Amino acid sequence: MIIWGIIHIVLSLIAYIGYIFVTIKSFTKKNYLILSISNILYFIGFLSGMIWAKLEWGFYLNMDIKTILSIALFIPFFIENISKTKKNYWLLLGTLILVLNYILPLIIGTLHSH
């Protein structure tokens, strides 16, 4: 059962690193490839987190602030990856959500407070 947790954490962290890398770099084909890979890894990480939650706690999604922000985090990076606007506002919005994804659970004290 713990393997799902490890997969979830590792893939999500790799995707976060990819998101941050793409945000601070300029738009190139290589960076869009990194963004595509990050989106795929994040999606698989999110799904493995759902499986892990179901096995450990009996439910797929706990709609706490971390889960909601995790869903919201995927959207701006996905939009930029599909539309290729080459405008930083999608990436900056995604990065802001990424930062909030770590800070708010600590402040509020939810299930995801590490």
Backbone as a printed PyTorch tensor [residue, N CA C, xyz], in Angstrom:
tensor([[[  0.8110,  -1.2050,   0.0000],
         [  0.0000,   0.0000,   0.0000],
         [  0.8580,   1.2750,   0.0000]],

        [[  1.9490,   1.2420,   0.7300],
         [  2.7940,   2.4330,   0.8330],
         [  3.4520,   2.7820,  -0.4930]],

        [[  3.5590,   1.8180,  -1.4030],
         [  4.1590,   2.0890,  -2.7060],
         [  3.4030,   3.1850,  -3.4500]],

        [[  2.0740,   3.2220,  -3.2880],
         [  1.2740,   4.2690,  -3.9360],
         [  1.6240,   5.6350,  -3.3730]],

        [[  1.9010,   5.6940,  -2.0840],
         [  2.3030,   6.9540,  -1.4690],
         [  3.6520,   7.4170,  -1.9750]],

        [[  4.5700,   6.4880,  -2.1230],
         [  5.8950,   6.8390,  -2.6340],
         [  5.7970,   7.3280,  -4.0760]],

        [[  5.0410,   6.6180,  -4.8980],
         [  4.8410,   7.0260,  -6.3010],
         [  4.2230,   8.4220,  -6.3470]],

        [[  3.2080,   8.6370,  -5.5360],
         [  2.5090,   9.9270,  -5.4920],
         [  3.4700,  11.0620,  -5.1390]],

        [[  4.2320,  10.9010,  -4.1010],
         [  5.1150,  11.9660,  -3.6320],
         [  6.2480,  12.2170,  -4.6250]],

        [[  6.8840,  11.1710,  -5.1000],
         [  8.0200,  11.3290,  -6.0140],
         [  7.5940,  11.9820,  -7.3310]],

        [[  6.5250,  11.4800,  -7.9400],
         [  6.0900,  12.0390,  -9.2270],
         [  5.6150,  13.4830,  -9.0750]],

        [[  4.9140,  13.7720,  -7.9950],
         [  4.4460,  15.1440,  -7.7760],
         [  5.6160,  16.1020,  -7.5850]],

        [[  6.6120,  15.7000,  -6.8200],
         [  7.7650,  16.5710,  -6.5960],
         [  8.5670,  16.7960,  -7.8780]],

        [[  8.7410,  15.7570,  -8.6800],
         [  9.4360,  15.9190,  -9.9600],
         [  8.6600,  16.8810, -10.8610]],

        [[  7.3400,  16.7520, -10.8760],
         [  6.5110,  17.6600, -11.6760],
         [  6.6330,  19.0940, -11.1630]],

        [[  6.6440,  19.2830,  -9.8350],
         [  6.8000,  20.6260,  -9.2650],
         [  8.1220,  21.2500,  -9.7170]],

        [[  9.1780,  20.4690,  -9.7000],
         [ 10.4850,  20.9690, -10.1380],
         [ 10.4270,  21.3640, -11.6200]],

        [[  9.7760,  20.5440, -12.4220],
         [  9.6110,  20.8730, -13.8420],
         [  8.8130,  22.1450, -14.0360]],

        [[  7.7410,  22.3200, -13.2700],
         [  6.9260,  23.5320, -13.3640],
         [  7.7420,  24.7730, -13.0090]],

        [[  8.4970,  24.6890, -11.9360],
         [  9.3000,  25.8380, -11.5180],
         [ 10.3860,  26.1360, -12.5520]],

        [[ 11.0230,  25.1030, -13.0740],
         [ 12.0580,  25.2790, -14.0990],
         [ 11.4960,  25.9990, -15.3180]],

        [[ 10.3480,  25.5680, -15.7880],
         [  9.7470,  26.1700, -16.9790],
         [  9.3360,  27.6070, -16.6950]],

        [[  8.8910,  27.8900, -15.4840],
         [  8.4540,  29.2440, -15.1430],
         [  9.6120,  30.2360, -15.1650]],

        [[ 10.7860,  29.8230, -14.7150],
         [ 11.9040,  30.7710, -14.6440],
         [ 12.7170,  30.8280, -15.9360]],

        [[ 12.4590,  29.9420, -16.8800],
         [ 13.1830,  29.9460, -18.1540],
         [ 12.3230,  30.5700, -19.2520]],

        [[ 12.9340,  30.8390, -20.3940],
         [ 12.1880,  31.3610, -21.5320],
         [ 11.4800,  30.2220, -22.2620]],

        [[ 10.6110,  30.5890, -23.1790],
         [  9.8230,  29.5930, -23.8970],
         [ 10.6270,  29.0190, -25.0580]],

        [[ 10.8960,  27.7400, -24.9860],
         [ 11.5750,  27.0280, -26.0650],
         [ 10.8530,  25.6950, -26.2670]],

        [[ 11.1860,  25.0100, -27.3370],
         [ 10.5950,  23.6830, -27.5650],
         [ 10.9560,  22.7320, -26.4320]],

        [[ 12.2040,  22.8330, -25.9620],
         [ 12.6510,  21.9720, -24.8670],
         [ 11.8280,  22.2230, -23.5980]],

        [[ 11.5490,  23.4930, -23.3150],
         [ 10.7700,  23.8010, -22.1130],
         [  9.3230,  23.3420, -22.2340]],

        [[  8.7670,  23.3990, -23.4400],
         [  7.4140,  22.8630, -23.6260],
         [  7.4130,  21.3440, -23.4770]],

        [[  8.4940,  20.6990, -23.8600],
         [  8.6150,  19.2570, -23.6320],
         [  8.6760,  18.9720, -22.1220]],

        [[  9.4570,  19.7710, -21.4000],
         [  9.5260,  19.6190, -19.9380],
         [  8.1570,  19.8630, -19.3220]],

        [[  7.4370,  20.8730, -19.8110],
         [  6.0950,  21.1550, -19.3050],
         [  5.1510,  19.9840, -19.5840]],

        [[  5.2450,  19.3990, -20.7750],
         [  4.4050,  18.2410, -21.1150],
         [  4.6970,  17.0600, -20.1930]],

        [[  5.9750,  16.7890, -19.9960],
         [  6.3620,  15.6810, -19.1120],
         [  5.9200,  15.9540, -17.6860]],

        [[  6.0750,  17.2040, -17.2410],
         [  5.6350,  17.5660, -15.8820],
         [  4.1300,  17.3760, -15.7220]],

        [[  3.3570,  17.7640, -16.7350],
         [  1.9080,  17.5760, -16.6630],
         [  1.5370,  16.0980, -16.5660]],

        [[  2.1950,  15.2790, -17.3370],
         [  1.9190,  13.8390, -17.3050],
         [  2.2950,  13.2560, -15.9450]],

        [[  3.4880,  13.6140, -15.4530],
         [  3.9210,  13.1070, -14.1480],
         [  3.0050,  13.5880, -13.0280]],

        [[  2.5820,  14.8560, -13.1090],
         [  1.6930,  15.3810, -12.0800],
         [  0.3490,  14.6560, -12.0970]],

        [[ -0.1750,  14.4100, -13.2850],
         [ -1.4550,  13.7120, -13.4080],
         [ -1.3540,  12.2890, -12.8530]],

        [[ -0.2910,  11.5760, -13.2060],
         [ -0.0920,  10.2200, -12.6770],
         [  0.1220,  10.2710, -11.1630]],

        [[  0.8690,  11.2800, -10.7040],
         [  1.0660,  11.4510,  -9.2650],
         [ -0.2370,  11.7170,  -8.5340]],

        [[ -1.0930,  12.5250,  -9.1380],
         [ -2.3930,  12.8140,  -8.5240],
         [ -3.2550,  11.5540,  -8.4650]],

        [[ -3.2770,  10.7940,  -9.5640],
         [ -4.0630,   9.5530,  -9.5770],
         [ -3.5230,   8.5380,  -8.5720]],

        [[ -2.2040,   8.4180,  -8.4720],
         [ -1.6370,   7.4870,  -7.4890],
         [ -1.9390,   7.9500,  -6.0690]],

        [[ -2.0080,   9.2590,  -5.8590],
         [ -2.4140,   9.7810,  -4.5540],
         [ -3.8540,   9.4220,  -4.2160]],

        [[ -4.7170,   9.4390,  -5.2270],
         [ -6.1040,   9.0340,  -5.0120],
         [ -6.1910,   7.5600,  -4.6420]],

        [[ -5.4300,   6.7260,  -5.3330],
         [ -5.4210,   5.2880,  -5.0270],
         [ -4.8930,   5.0570,  -3.6200]],

        [[ -3.8170,   5.7430,  -3.2880],
         [ -3.2280,   5.6380,  -1.9520],
         [ -4.2330,   6.0470,  -0.8780]],

        [[ -4.9310,   7.1690,  -1.0990],
         [ -5.9260,   7.6330,  -0.1330],
         [ -7.0480,   6.6080,   0.0330]],

        [[ -7.4860,   6.0350,  -1.0660],
         [ -8.5520,   5.0300,  -0.9920],
         [ -8.1100,   3.8160,  -0.1790]],

        [[ -6.8930,   3.3660,  -0.4030],
         [ -6.3940,   2.1940,   0.3210],
         [ -6.1210,   2.4880,   1.7950]],

        [[ -5.6280,   3.6800,   2.0980],
         [ -5.2560,   4.0130,   3.4770],
         [ -6.4270,   4.5350,   4.3000]],

        [[ -7.2560,   5.4010,   3.7160],
         [ -8.2990,   6.0730,   4.4950],
         [ -9.7160,   5.7500,   4.0400]],

        [[ -9.8690,   5.0590,   2.9060],
         [-11.1980,   4.6380,   2.4770],
         [-11.9130,   5.5990,   1.5500]],

        [[-11.2780,   6.6770,   1.1190],
         [-11.9050,   7.6060,   0.1880],
         [-10.8630,   8.1140,  -0.8030]],

        [[-11.3240,   8.4540,  -1.9990],
         [-10.4080,   8.8810,  -3.0520],
         [ -9.9330,  10.3170,  -2.8740]],

        [[-10.8310,  11.2080,  -2.5880],
         [-10.4920,  12.6190,  -2.4470],
         [-11.0580,  13.1620,  -1.1490]],

        [[-10.2310,  13.8230,  -0.4030],
         [-10.6730,  14.5850,   0.7530],
         [-10.6140,  16.0360,   0.3170]],

        [[-11.7280,  16.6830,   0.2140],
         [-11.7510,  18.0170,  -0.3730],
         [-11.2390,  19.0640,   0.6160]],

        [[-10.0030,  18.8810,   1.0590],
         [ -9.3640,  19.9060,   1.8780],
         [ -8.6470,  20.8850,   0.9500]],

        [[ -8.0490,  21.9010,   1.5270],
         [ -7.4470,  22.9620,   0.7170],
         [ -6.3240,  22.4420,  -0.1770]],

        [[ -5.5580,  21.4780,   0.2800],
         [ -4.4390,  20.9270,  -0.4970],
         [ -4.9570,  20.2080,  -1.7460]],

        [[ -6.0150,  19.4380,  -1.6000],
         [ -6.5760,  18.7230,  -2.7470],
         [ -7.1600,  19.6960,  -3.7620]],

        [[ -7.8720,  20.6930,  -3.2810],
         [ -8.4650,  21.6920,  -4.1820],
         [ -7.3740,  22.4550,  -4.9250]],

        [[ -6.3410,  22.8700,  -4.1970],
         [ -5.2410,  23.5870,  -4.8470],
         [ -4.4550,  22.6890,  -5.7930]],

        [[ -4.3800,  21.3960,  -5.4920],
         [ -3.6850,  20.4710,  -6.3840],
         [ -4.4060,  20.3480,  -7.7200]],

        [[ -5.7130,  20.3360,  -7.6630],
         [ -6.4950,  20.3100,  -8.9030],
         [ -6.3170,  21.6370,  -9.6500]],

        [[ -6.3920,  22.7430,  -8.9070],
         [ -6.2310,  24.0650,  -9.5200],
         [ -4.8250,  24.2660, -10.0700]],

        [[ -3.8330,  23.6510,  -9.4520],
         [ -2.4410,  23.7860,  -9.8940],
         [ -2.2430,  23.2460, -11.3040]],

        [[ -2.8860,  22.1670, -11.6140],
         [ -2.7270,  21.5130, -12.9060],
         [ -3.2630,  22.3830, -14.0450]],

        [[ -4.3210,  23.1390, -13.7850],
         [ -5.0490,  23.8540, -14.8460],
         [ -4.2030,  24.8970, -15.5820]],

        [[ -3.5490,  25.8670, -14.9040],
         [ -2.8040,  26.8660, -15.6920],
         [ -1.6350,  26.2880, -16.4850]],

        [[ -0.9340,  25.3090, -15.9130],
         [  0.1680,  24.6940, -16.6510],
         [ -0.3550,  23.9020, -17.8470]],

        [[ -1.4960,  23.2460, -17.6770],
         [ -2.1030,  22.4980, -18.7750],
         [ -2.5530,  23.4460, -19.8850]],

        [[ -3.1690,  24.5630, -19.5080],
         [ -3.6320,  25.5370, -20.5040],
         [ -2.4550,  26.0760, -21.3110]],

        [[ -1.3650,  26.4450, -20.6160],
         [ -0.1950,  26.9590, -21.3430],
         [  0.4040,  25.8860, -22.2430]],

        [[  0.4110,  24.6630, -21.7780],
         [  0.9760,  23.5770, -22.5720],
         [  0.1720,  23.3330, -23.8470]],

        [[ -1.1370,  23.4260, -23.7530],
         [ -2.0020,  23.1930, -24.9130],
         [ -2.0330,  24.4100, -25.8350]],

        [[ -2.2060,  25.6050, -25.2600],
         [ -2.3940,  26.7990, -26.0860],
         [ -1.0800,  27.4060, -26.5900]],

        [[  0.0050,  27.1830, -25.8490],
         [  1.3210,  27.7370, -26.1980],
         [  1.2530,  29.2420, -26.4480]],

        [[  0.6480,  29.9690, -25.5070],
         [  0.5160,  31.4220, -25.6420],
         [  1.8560,  32.1360, -25.4970]],

        [[  2.8160,  31.4740, -24.8580],
         [  4.1360,  32.0430, -24.5780],
         [  4.0250,  33.3120, -23.7390]],

        [[  3.0160,  33.3250, -22.8880],
         [  2.8400,  34.4280, -21.9470],
         [  3.0390,  33.8640, -20.5450]],

        [[  3.7750,  34.5790, -19.7450],
         [  4.1430,  34.0740, -18.4260],
         [  3.0020,  34.0550, -17.4170]],

        [[  1.8760,  34.7100, -17.7010],
         [  0.8590,  34.7880, -16.6580],
         [  0.2890,  33.4280, -16.2880]],

        [[  0.1820,  32.4910, -17.2380],
         [ -0.3050,  31.1500, -16.8790],
         [  0.6920,  30.4450, -15.9800]],

        [[  1.9670,  30.5850, -16.3190],
         [  3.0000,  29.9330, -15.5300],
         [  3.1390,  30.5910, -14.1600]],

        [[  3.0270,  31.9130, -14.1080],
         [  3.1110,  32.6000, -12.8140],
         [  1.9130,  32.2570, -11.9320]],

        [[  0.7340,  32.1610, -12.5310],
         [ -0.4450,  31.7470, -11.7680],
         [ -0.2500,  30.3370, -11.2210]],

        [[  0.2530,  29.4410, -12.0510],
         [  0.5110,  28.0800, -11.5980],
         [  1.5330,  28.0350, -10.4740]],

        [[  2.5770,  28.8590, -10.5780],
         [  3.6020,  28.8980,  -9.5330],
         [  3.0430,  29.4780,  -8.2450]],

        [[  2.2020,  30.4980,  -8.3410],
         [  1.5440,  31.0500,  -7.1490],
         [  0.6910,  29.9810,  -6.4630]],

        [[ -0.0570,  29.2290,  -7.2420],
         [ -0.8680,  28.1460,  -6.6860],
         [  0.0270,  27.0790,  -6.0610]],

        [[  1.1730,  26.8050,  -6.6910],
         [  2.1290,  25.8350,  -6.1520],
         [  2.6270,  26.2690,  -4.7750]],

        [[  2.9500,  27.5410,  -4.6260],
         [  3.4120,  28.0590,  -3.3310],
         [  2.2810,  27.9870,  -2.3070]],

        [[  1.0930,  28.4060,  -2.7100],
         [ -0.0600,  28.3350,  -1.7940],
         [ -0.3740,  26.8960,  -1.4040]],

        [[ -0.0910,  25.9780,  -2.3150],
         [ -0.3430,  24.5550,  -2.0800],
         [  0.4660,  24.0340,  -0.8900]],

        [[  1.5930,  24.6480,  -0.6180],
         [  2.4030,  24.2460,   0.5270],
         [  2.1570,  25.0980,   1.7620]],

        [[  1.8840,  26.3870,   1.5740],
         [  1.7400,  27.2870,   2.7190],
         [  0.3870,  27.1500,   3.4070]],

        [[ -0.6960,  27.1510,   2.6540],
         [ -2.0370,  27.1450,   3.2650],
         [ -2.3260,  25.9270,   4.1340]],

        [[ -1.9830,  24.7030,   3.7150],
         [ -2.2280,  23.5710,   4.6110],
         [ -1.4790,  23.6820,   5.9410]],

        [[ -0.3150,  24.2800,   5.9210],
         [  0.4390,  24.4800,   7.1650],
         [ -0.2420,  25.4900,   8.0780]],

        [[ -0.7780,  26.5500,   7.4690],
         [ -1.4630,  27.5770,   8.2570],
         [ -2.7900,  27.0620,   8.8010]],

        [[ -3.5440,  26.3960,   7.9510],
         [ -4.8860,  25.9330,   8.3290],
         [ -4.8230,  24.6560,   9.1680]],

        [[ -3.8290,  23.8130,   8.9120],
         [ -3.7010,  22.5690,   9.6480],
         [ -4.6370,  21.4790,   9.1480]],

        [[ -4.5070,  21.1400,   7.8670],
         [ -5.3720,  20.1100,   7.2680],
         [ -4.6840,  18.7620,   7.2710]],

        [[ -5.3310,  17.7950,   6.6620],
         [ -4.7910,  16.4400,   6.5390],
         [ -3.4040,  16.4280,   5.9180]],

        [[ -3.1490,  17.3640,   5.0070],
         [ -1.8770,  17.4180,   4.2890],
         [ -0.8200,  18.2490,   4.9900]],

        [[ -1.0160,  18.6340,   6.2260],
         [  0.0050,  19.3860,   6.9500],
         [  1.1430,  18.4580,   7.2860]],

        [[  2.3030,  18.7050,   6.7220],
         [  3.4540,  17.8210,   6.9520],
         [  4.3800,  18.4290,   7.9560]]])
